[in-house]
Amino acid sequence: MKNRLLLALLCIGALFYFAVPRLPMSEDGLAGWFAISWTVFALMAIGGNLVAIMYLPKRRKLVNKVKLAEVKRARLRQYQ
């Protein structure tokens, strides 16, 4: 999971690096709106992947707690 998120960040960073100099940010009309919206969506994708990477360890702890609870239940069933 973490490798996929890092790969996505790398790809988005590469797209951002190559596209920003070519985007017509200061133009009027549809081209300018497209450039601004593309930049905003790219930044949201970067932010989403960073948040997913930051919260990944917490999710693992939650999964481990659920698995531990299942093991405890199985042990209790064996004693009964």
Steps between C-alpha positions, in 0.01 A plus 500: 500500500775743594692420181194575289452835673865593455485402133189714454676795668800453274283493187299804608820685584644421156181615328498816710869568425454470124157662470525815712747684272282419198163594651367844397416626852472870414285466189136600494222270399475125497875436486563692821213330681626161388853574622377616841261209543766248393743644753238488778411138423868401488560663838195320644632168368839567662331595826277194496793266450701670773209468743460134410869438567486685832195309626611159371665389830183577696298281267743212552466531876122486467523188282738340749257574786216336308711192427607480865136517609413215262783287640379567855146398404629179342696418817196563718295264283761229549472523880122479503 
